[in-house]
Amino acid sequence: MTYQILSILLALAFVGLLLWALRLWRANVVLQAEVEELGKQLELAVQRLAQYEMEPKSKTFTKMVDLLAAAGIPGLVLLAAMAISGFTGAAAITVALSSLGGPAGMLGGIGVLVTLGVVIAKYGVTDVSLAVARKLLNTRSKATLIREIEALPSVVPQRFRNKAKAMLEVG
């Protein structure tokens, strides 16, 4: 009697495992179909992106890029000032803002960063950079400015230095 009950329980367990395996197999088939569909959608999205990249950009797009650059450049200026300060944490922020603000202190530094962001948003990074290069060429020689660019801290990458030198040639 015990052997029969044990055999029935084992048979039921086997049927249960078989049904569970069948259910997992069906779920796997469904997931594979979904993966294939997602692969097709991804391929279509990549094709659309490539097509979009080839299209000429509108003035609105260019203006939006300038606004994003304007938001980022003051942060980069603050970060560079903090790196040069030699301090860390809140002291670095305080020293950096005070240094940028000159006699007006931290509030002046915030004003400088906000003004920089507004000017870049209005005119664009390239136009502002060229205007600064032209103004500097009025008061200093090209050789002096190139030496100053080379003397920048190592935090400033070489490609930015090369771009600054190229702007001096254009300016």
ChimeraX commands (.cxc) that place a marker at each C-alpha (Angstrom):
marker #1 position 0.00,0.00,0.00 radius 0.5
marker #1 position 2.78,2.46,0.90 radius 0.5
marker #1 position 4.62,1.54,-2.29 radius 0.5
marker #1 position 1.54,2.31,-4.39 radius 0.5
marker #1 position 0.99,5.71,-2.72 radius 0.5
marker #1 position 4.64,6.53,-3.22 radius 0.5
marker #1 position 4.41,5.52,-6.89 radius 0.5
marker #1 position 1.31,7.68,-7.39 radius 0.5
marker #1 position 2.99,10.66,-5.68 radius 0.5
marker #1 position 6.08,10.24,-7.85 radius 0.5
marker #1 position 3.94,10.01,-10.99 radius 0.5
marker #1 position 2.06,13.18,-9.98 radius 0.5
marker #1 position 5.34,14.96,-9.27 radius 0.5
marker #1 position 6.68,13.85,-12.65 radius 0.5
marker #1 position 3.54,15.12,-14.40 radius 0.5
marker #1 position 3.82,18.40,-12.47 radius 0.5
marker #1 position 7.47,18.81,-13.47 radius 0.5
marker #1 position 6.59,17.96,-17.05 radius 0.5
marker #1 position 3.83,20.60,-17.10 radius 0.5
marker #1 position 6.19,23.13,-15.51 radius 0.5
marker #1 position 8.89,22.38,-18.13 radius 0.5
marker #1 position 6.30,22.76,-20.90 radius 0.5
marker #1 position 5.20,26.10,-19.47 radius 0.5
marker #1 position 8.84,27.30,-19.30 radius 0.5
marker #1 position 9.42,26.17,-22.89 radius 0.5
marker #1 position 6.37,28.16,-24.08 radius 0.5
marker #1 position 7.52,31.22,-22.13 radius 0.5
marker #1 position 10.97,30.85,-23.71 radius 0.5
marker #1 position 9.41,30.75,-27.20 radius 0.5
marker #1 position 7.42,33.92,-26.44 radius 0.5
marker #1 position 10.50,35.69,-25.07 radius 0.5
marker #1 position 12.56,34.70,-28.13 radius 0.5
marker #1 position 9.87,36.20,-30.38 radius 0.5
marker #1 position 9.90,39.40,-28.31 radius 0.5
marker #1 position 13.71,39.57,-28.51 radius 0.5
marker #1 position 13.55,39.22,-32.29 radius 0.5
marker #1 position 10.92,41.99,-32.49 radius 0.5
marker #1 position 13.00,44.25,-30.23 radius 0.5
marker #1 position 16.03,43.57,-32.43 radius 0.5
marker #1 position 14.05,44.68,-35.49 radius 0.5
marker #1 position 12.86,47.81,-33.66 radius 0.5
marker #1 position 16.43,48.60,-32.58 radius 0.5
marker #1 position 17.71,48.19,-36.12 radius 0.5
marker #1 position 14.96,50.52,-37.39 radius 0.5
marker #1 position 15.79,53.08,-34.67 radius 0.5
marker #1 position 19.50,52.97,-35.60 radius 0.5
marker #1 position 18.59,53.53,-39.26 radius 0.5
marker #1 position 16.38,56.50,-38.32 radius 0.5
marker #1 position 19.15,57.93,-36.15 radius 0.5
marker #1 position 21.66,57.61,-38.98 radius 0.5
marker #1 position 19.20,59.33,-41.32 radius 0.5
marker #1 position 18.65,62.11,-38.76 radius 0.5
marker #1 position 22.40,62.61,-38.38 radius 0.5
marker #1 position 22.67,63.20,-42.14 radius 0.5
marker #1 position 19.96,65.89,-42.21 radius 0.5
marker #1 position 21.03,69.54,-41.92 radius 0.5
marker #1 position 20.38,71.01,-38.51 radius 0.5
marker #1 position 17.89,73.83,-38.08 radius 0.5
marker #1 position 18.53,77.18,-36.38 radius 0.5
marker #1 position 16.42,76.00,-33.46 radius 0.5
marker #1 position 18.69,72.97,-32.98 radius 0.5
marker #1 position 21.79,75.17,-33.13 radius 0.5
marker #1 position 20.27,77.58,-30.59 radius 0.5
marker #1 position 19.43,74.67,-28.28 radius 0.5
marker #1 position 23.02,73.41,-28.50 radius 0.5
marker #1 position 24.24,76.91,-27.62 radius 0.5
marker #1 position 21.91,77.02,-24.60 radius 0.5
marker #1 position 23.20,73.66,-23.37 radius 0.5
marker #1 position 26.77,74.82,-23.86 radius 0.5
marker #1 position 25.99,78.00,-21.97 radius 0.5
marker #1 position 24.69,75.97,-19.06 radius 0.5
marker #1 position 27.79,73.79,-19.03 radius 0.5
marker #1 position 30.59,76.31,-19.54 radius 0.5
marker #1 position 30.09,78.23,-16.27 radius 0.5
marker #1 position 30.25,74.88,-14.48 radius 0.5
marker #1 position 33.50,74.06,-16.26 radius 0.5
marker #1 position 34.90,77.48,-15.35 radius 0.5
marker #1 position 33.96,76.94,-11.70 radius 0.5
marker #1 position 35.46,73.44,-11.78 radius 0.5
marker #1 position 38.72,74.78,-13.24 radius 0.5
marker #1 position 38.83,77.55,-10.63 radius 0.5
marker #1 position 38.26,74.97,-7.89 radius 0.5
marker #1 position 41.06,72.76,-9.25 radius 0.5
marker #1 position 43.46,75.69,-9.36 radius 0.5
marker #1 position 42.54,76.81,-5.83 radius 0.5
marker #1 position 44.35,73.90,-4.19 radius 0.5
marker #1 position 41.51,73.34,-1.71 radius 0.5
marker #1 position 38.81,70.68,-1.56 radius 0.5
marker #1 position 35.13,70.66,-0.68 radius 0.5
marker #1 position 33.36,73.81,0.44 radius 0.5
marker #1 position 36.64,75.69,0.79 radius 0.5
marker #1 position 37.39,75.09,-2.91 radius 0.5
marker #1 position 33.99,76.47,-3.92 radius 0.5
marker #1 position 34.44,79.50,-1.67 radius 0.5
marker #1 position 37.94,80.27,-2.95 radius 0.5
marker #1 position 36.95,79.69,-6.58 radius 0.5
marker #1 position 33.91,81.97,-6.42 radius 0.5
marker #1 position 35.87,84.62,-4.54 radius 0.5
marker #1 position 38.67,84.46,-7.10 radius 0.5
marker #1 position 36.25,84.76,-10.00 radius 0.5
marker #1 position 34.40,87.62,-8.31 radius 0.5
marker #1 position 37.49,89.70,-7.60 radius 0.5
marker #1 position 36.72,92.56,-5.23 radius 0.5
marker #1 position 33.01,91.64,-5.20 radius 0.5
marker #1 position 33.80,88.29,-3.56 radius 0.5
marker #1 position 31.64,85.22,-3.86 radius 0.5
marker #1 position 28.58,87.13,-5.08 radius 0.5
marker #1 position 30.71,88.66,-7.81 radius 0.5
marker #1 position 31.90,85.18,-8.78 radius 0.5
marker #1 position 28.32,83.98,-9.08 radius 0.5
marker #1 position 27.57,87.08,-11.17 radius 0.5
marker #1 position 30.52,86.34,-13.46 radius 0.5
marker #1 position 29.33,82.76,-14.01 radius 0.5
marker #1 position 25.73,83.83,-14.68 radius 0.5
marker #1 position 26.87,86.57,-17.07 radius 0.5
marker #1 position 29.11,84.10,-18.87 radius 0.5
marker #1 position 26.19,81.70,-19.27 radius 0.5
marker #1 position 23.84,84.40,-20.59 radius 0.5
marker #1 position 26.41,85.74,-23.07 radius 0.5
marker #1 position 27.22,82.27,-24.40 radius 0.5
marker #1 position 23.51,81.41,-24.65 radius 0.5
marker #1 position 22.85,84.58,-26.62 radius 0.5
marker #1 position 25.82,84.57,-29.01 radius 0.5
marker #1 position 27.17,81.01,-29.00 radius 0.5
marker #1 position 30.50,79.58,-27.89 radius 0.5
marker #1 position 32.31,80.14,-31.18 radius 0.5
marker #1 position 31.33,83.80,-31.56 radius 0.5
marker #1 position 32.23,84.63,-27.97 radius 0.5
marker #1 position 35.58,82.83,-28.27 radius 0.5
marker #1 position 36.45,84.66,-31.50 radius 0.5
marker #1 position 35.45,88.02,-30.00 radius 0.5
marker #1 position 37.66,87.40,-26.96 radius 0.5
marker #1 position 40.55,86.33,-29.22 radius 0.5
marker #1 position 40.19,89.53,-31.30 radius 0.5
marker #1 position 40.09,91.71,-28.19 radius 0.5
marker #1 position 43.16,90.02,-26.73 radius 0.5
marker #1 position 45.03,90.53,-30.01 radius 0.5
marker #1 position 44.41,94.29,-29.65 radius 0.5
marker #1 position 46.38,94.43,-26.40 radius 0.5
marker #1 position 48.89,91.57,-26.68 radius 0.5
marker #1 position 50.98,89.97,-29.37 radius 0.5
marker #1 position 50.08,86.62,-30.87 radius 0.5
marker #1 position 53.33,85.10,-29.57 radius 0.5
marker #1 position 52.54,86.23,-26.00 radius 0.5
marker #1 position 49.06,84.73,-26.16 radius 0.5
marker #1 position 50.44,81.45,-27.51 radius 0.5
marker #1 position 52.92,81.32,-24.60 radius 0.5
marker #1 position 50.04,81.96,-22.18 radius 0.5
marker #1 position 48.03,79.16,-23.76 radius 0.5
marker #1 position 50.97,76.78,-23.41 radius 0.5
marker #1 position 51.40,77.84,-19.76 radius 0.5
marker #1 position 47.84,76.81,-18.86 radius 0.5
marker #1 position 47.58,74.12,-16.14 radius 0.5
marker #1 position 47.67,70.49,-17.21 radius 0.5
marker #1 position 43.95,70.31,-16.37 radius 0.5
marker #1 position 43.31,71.96,-19.75 radius 0.5
marker #1 position 43.55,69.26,-22.46 radius 0.5
marker #1 position 45.91,69.71,-25.42 radius 0.5
marker #1 position 43.06,69.69,-27.96 radius 0.5
marker #1 position 41.56,72.78,-26.28 radius 0.5
marker #1 position 44.95,74.48,-26.39 radius 0.5
marker #1 position 45.25,73.68,-30.09 radius 0.5
marker #1 position 41.75,75.03,-30.71 radius 0.5
marker #1 position 42.61,78.24,-28.86 radius 0.5
marker #1 position 45.73,78.68,-30.99 radius 0.5
marker #1 position 43.65,78.11,-34.13 radius 0.5
marker #1 position 41.22,80.82,-32.99 radius 0.5
marker #1 position 44.13,83.22,-32.61 radius 0.5
marker #1 position 45.01,82.54,-36.24 radius 0.5
marker #1 position 41.39,83.26,-37.32 radius 0.5
marker #1 position 40.99,86.25,-34.99 radius 0.5
marker link #1:1,2 radius 0.2
marker link #1:2,3 radius 0.2
marker link #1:3,4 radius 0.2
marker link #1:4,5 radius 0.2
marker link #1:5,6 radius 0.2
marker link #1:6,7 radius 0.2
marker link #1:7,8 radius 0.2
marker link #1:8,9 radius 0.2
marker link #1:9,10 radius 0.2
marker link #1:10,11 radius 0.2
marker link #1:11,12 radius 0.2
marker link #1:12,13 radius 0.2
marker link #1:13,14 radius 0.2
marker link #1:14,15 radius 0.2
marker link #1:15,16 radius 0.2
marker link #1:16,17 radius 0.2
marker link #1:17,18 radius 0.2
marker link #1:18,19 radius 0.2
marker link #1:19,20 radius 0.2
marker link #1:20,21 radius 0.2
marker link #1:21,22 radius 0.2
marker link #1:22,23 radius 0.2
marker link #1:23,24 radius 0.2
marker link #1:24,25 radius 0.2
marker link #1:25,26 radius 0.2
marker link #1:26,27 radius 0.2
marker link #1:27,28 radius 0.2
marker link #1:28,29 radius 0.2
marker link #1:29,30 radius 0.2
marker link #1:30,31 radius 0.2
marker link #1:31,32 radius 0.2
marker link #1:32,33 radius 0.2
marker link #1:33,34 radius 0.2
marker link #1:34,35 radius 0.2
marker link #1:35,36 radius 0.2
marker link #1:36,37 radius 0.2
marker link #1:37,38 radius 0.2
marker link #1:38,39 radius 0.2
marker link #1:39,40 radius 0.2
marker link #1:40,41 radius 0.2
marker link #1:41,42 radius 0.2
marker link #1:42,43 radius 0.2
marker link #1:43,44 radius 0.2
marker link #1:44,45 radius 0.2
marker link #1:45,46 radius 0.2
marker link #1:46,47 radius 0.2
marker link #1:47,48 radius 0.2
marker link #1:48,49 radius 0.2
marker link #1:49,50 radius 0.2
marker link #1:50,51 radius 0.2
marker link #1:51,52 radius 0.2
marker link #1:52,53 radius 0.2
marker link #1:53,54 radius 0.2
marker link #1:54,55 radius 0.2
marker link #1:55,56 radius 0.2
marker link #1:56,57 radius 0.2
marker link #1:57,58 radius 0.2
marker link #1:58,59 radius 0.2
marker link #1:59,60 radius 0.2
marker link #1:60,61 radius 0.2
marker link #1:61,62 radius 0.2
marker link #1:62,63 radius 0.2
marker link #1:63,64 radius 0.2
marker link #1:64,65 radius 0.2
marker link #1:65,66 radius 0.2
marker link #1:66,67 radius 0.2
marker link #1:67,68 radius 0.2
marker link #1:68,69 radius 0.2
marker link #1:69,70 radius 0.2
marker link #1:70,71 radius 0.2
marker link #1:71,72 radius 0.2
marker link #1:72,73 radius 0.2
marker link #1:73,74 radius 0.2
marker link #1:74,75 radius 0.2
marker link #1:75,76 radius 0.2
marker link #1:76,77 radius 0.2
marker link #1:77,78 radius 0.2
marker link #1:78,79 radius 0.2
marker link #1:79,80 radius 0.2
marker link #1:80,81 radius 0.2
marker link #1:81,82 radius 0.2
marker link #1:82,83 radius 0.2
marker link #1:83,84 radius 0.2
marker link #1:84,85 radius 0.2
marker link #1:85,86 radius 0.2
marker link #1:86,87 radius 0.2
marker link #1:87,88 radius 0.2
marker link #1:88,89 radius 0.2
marker link #1:89,90 radius 0.2
marker link #1:90,91 radius 0.2
marker link #1:91,92 radius 0.2
marker link #1:92,93 radius 0.2
marker link #1:93,94 radius 0.2
marker link #1:94,95 radius 0.2
marker link #1:95,96 radius 0.2
marker link #1:96,97 radius 0.2
marker link #1:97,98 radius 0.2
marker link #1:98,99 radius 0.2
marker link #1:99,100 radius 0.2
marker link #1:100,101 radius 0.2
marker link #1:101,102 radius 0.2
marker link #1:102,103 radius 0.2
marker link #1:103,104 radius 0.2
marker link #1:104,105 radius 0.2
marker link #1:105,106 radius 0.2
marker link #1:106,107 radius 0.2
marker link #1:107,108 radius 0.2
marker link #1:108,109 radius 0.2
marker link #1:109,110 radius 0.2
marker link #1:110,111 radius 0.2
marker link #1:111,112 radius 0.2
marker link #1:112,113 radius 0.2
marker link #1:113,114 radius 0.2
marker link #1:114,115 radius 0.2
marker link #1:115,116 radius 0.2
marker link #1:116,117 radius 0.2
marker link #1:117,118 radius 0.2
marker link #1:118,119 radius 0.2
marker link #1:119,120 radius 0.2
marker link #1:120,121 radius 0.2
marker link #1:121,122 radius 0.2
marker link #1:122,123 radius 0.2
marker link #1:123,124 radius 0.2
marker link #1:124,125 radius 0.2
marker link #1:125,126 radius 0.2
marker link #1:126,127 radius 0.2
marker link #1:127,128 radius 0.2
marker link #1:128,129 radius 0.2
marker link #1:129,130 radius 0.2
marker link #1:130,131 radius 0.2
marker link #1:131,132 radius 0.2
marker link #1:132,133 radius 0.2
marker link #1:133,134 radius 0.2
marker link #1:134,135 radius 0.2
marker link #1:135,136 radius 0.2
marker link #1:136,137 radius 0.2
marker link #1:137,138 radius 0.2
marker link #1:138,139 radius 0.2
marker link #1:139,140 radius 0.2
marker link #1:140,141 radius 0.2
marker link #1:141,142 radius 0.2
marker link #1:142,143 radius 0.2
marker link #1:143,144 radius 0.2
marker link #1:144,145 radius 0.2
marker link #1:145,146 radius 0.2
marker link #1:146,147 radius 0.2
marker link #1:147,148 radius 0.2
marker link #1:148,149 radius 0.2
marker link #1:149,150 radius 0.2
marker link #1:150,151 radius 0.2
marker link #1:151,152 radius 0.2
marker link #1:152,153 radius 0.2
marker link #1:153,154 radius 0.2
marker link #1:154,155 radius 0.2
marker link #1:155,156 radius 0.2
marker link #1:156,157 radius 0.2
marker link #1:157,158 radius 0.2
marker link #1:158,159 radius 0.2
marker link #1:159,160 radius 0.2
marker link #1:160,161 radius 0.2
marker link #1:161,162 radius 0.2
marker link #1:162,163 radius 0.2
marker link #1:163,164 radius 0.2
marker link #1:164,165 radius 0.2
marker link #1:165,166 radius 0.2
marker link #1:166,167 radius 0.2
marker link #1:167,168 radius 0.2
marker link #1:168,169 radius 0.2
marker link #1:169,170 radius 0.2
marker link #1:170,171 radius 0.2
view
